Amino acid sequence: MPRLITSADWNRIERGLTQRITALNLFLRDIYHEGRILSDGTVPREIVYSCKHFRRQMRGLQVPRNVYVAVVGSDLIRMPSGEFVVLEDNLRVPSGVSYMLTNRRVMKRIFPNLFRRQGVRPIEHYTQALLSTLRSLSPEGRPEPTIVLLSPGVFNSAYFEHAYLARQMGIELVEGRDLVTHDNVVYMRTTTGLRRVDVIYRRVDDDFIDPLAFRSDSVLGVSGLFNAYRAGNVTLANAFGTGVADDKALYAYVPKIIKYYLDEDPILNNVETYLLMDPAQRDHVLQNLDKLVVKAVGESGGYGMLIGPHSTSAQRQEFHDRIVADPRNYIAQPTITFSRAPCFIDDMLQPRHMDLRPYVLFGDKVTIVPGGLTRVALRRGSLVVNSSQGGGSKDTWVLNQ
């Protein structure tokens, strides 16, 4: 059962996400250079500098084309009013796009005539759009860049996606052991010798990507990669240090960030968010844990989260103690009754909660394929749609009308 989105709704989503990624790229450049938004007090320094994803090594470093975030997957939910709002942003290594593409391929095989009649907008060009975006970010003087996809390896839960995207783009899928640096240049080992690498689409987190610059115990990365990056000899998508902009505490400031850099009101609103470093907001949350959703700011995949109405007293007490011990590490939001869609489960149609993750590409232009990954909470009554927590997915049809 596909999820349907009208042309009018999609146009608003597209404009809102374009605005959002543009502002977040400007924000990342600012905090790693002049820091104007911090000096002006629009975003507190403490929020940025206490974020575990803030990389001091990136201070003053010039990023190719000033593009910090080339691939974004923002999670949207539809409110009872019909309005789409942003639940969170994923700016480090957003995953799931292969499921969007695979869902579409399966649906077109099952319902070929229905696609032709309904005027569903195509998404199959995503991988070529991604390849074009990566090419546009290649270092100066490399008109025919060699692009690779860097994966943690076969034991990673998203390895299927890594292999799928590399195959669809016609680029090499590599692991850290396949790459080597020499004189601040990255090379790929091949059967015919070393071959220079210009652009790396990375699916490895900052902490593990270069043992010389970050975690010394990592066996997944490439020693010397950060020095090659700093020298401007290789481009990484996404850049180091982008995780500060998808910190769930920083999320609360995105409307102010949009206003600061673009002098525009946000087209897509945020969900109301409580920052637990503030004593008044913290006290309110601690007294209402049974009504709120509490999230760890640096976690993903549905981990580190308390859904108050579905929690036990023991779980609420555990989160109470965690918040008191480390309020910076948590935010809280109202428990939202977001939209549901019919799903064919146990031989019958049943309603399930869902969200939407469109994929945004930012290079020499902004590209958003019409659709995205609709994630579905397969358990009855559940609000958790993450695949790692038992969620499923749907094909998303953006209609021409």
Steps between C-alpha positions, in 0.01 A plus 500: 500500500677820386494831686349782290617864509335770291693738278410798722627329816819392326573848368488634855723218628750564221519874569527443874781246474693714251478790744607280789808342342614838367483654847669202670791510254545872574482425872770232481732726305444780751567301818821358355619844384379842621242377752273801443184321609670405828637849564155648438348259751245357257633151574673447839867410481442235764260308274758483219822448694354235729375293206700179467487534121664843494849459349752761606731366227262658246549855630616723216510215248371590154248242377463453120223725364413579867279190494509329837188291453453345155249232599219557752210286613260708712215320676155654457170416663150611406303659781123460554458842334651356180819708536838333446758585768865400545559249778880487464784545253755234402817666373778251570441177307124488428388154394196334346502636145559155353171386653325794336637393163439128553142558616431692182652232277283232662183708479553578132528130426179423691289796382642620166167621362412684821822704477418611149145602591577684824786719378747407775817708486819298440779451754723262305743780411609541864827308464603701194409821681714386793787423264469845339501662844816314600670595173415865555696491827826362358824685581622772265687370199332158501242524217459120481499406867526149637215451748468218752249400767670428832318235706577352844462157340267204469411490870343846491119493505485734197751308286226400255442868435871575459539225241176596324590869464856431386373259235231741379747790476769287336763586763722284716380378840799509735589442862772676696753229422452566126627858531840644585636854530837623374619862503149609604340332199254209528547195279295188442672163472414328173632195317693733269647716776403809694233730357437849634166564673342847477158470666392267780131444572549379852272278703740487794456729802757767586629312802610199297613649170860597582680345800766771487250785537217346702470161672839332499346154553294510179572235238233627259662818375800626306808633679584849375164562333433816699836650400422431132160660551653803672746537211208519255601188309185301569135589564281319752124497488391578756776711655648432841316666786157524340343306788486816709214619278287191560548501876146482637565796734621713208184398310298735720697796360458420129211747452726775643786380277279530191392850604861604577659395170211526253277761668203270438247327721527119483274343241499171695455541875669311780333292768489680836819403684607534864870562567586335828801721576242767583392445865138605447456277193680214675268520804195497273626192315592312817150556634338381175710207384185292461371739232816586302754339267860529623790453257877479543643778283767292325315173448322373190305195391245537779757433774538707818131596496212495747141518375324614816144371442634154411763482778511332840567678829842333514590633155386850593708490817803389298462792260435738790838405644671525162362849437602626844852358454550636144230744385701606191466151360118503478212692348127444535206546266123455529364158411361569154216314338643509150340364187422139425469306177334171403736202501426146383583294810372154593289487183309817583539878481604658829603859589860563605692816591756622247750774426674615181873535429563689174859507377658834416816543292701822529783571254505759225120493541238348729335179376211323672350199326118505533430252775708351775500212743171463683582312819221310673457382859390142434395428859145612577499828695877546478649842422848361422554466126874423494592178320741414783198504736271284288372760255425448131473721194270600212539632151420873491303629201517871426222567254505752218173648627 
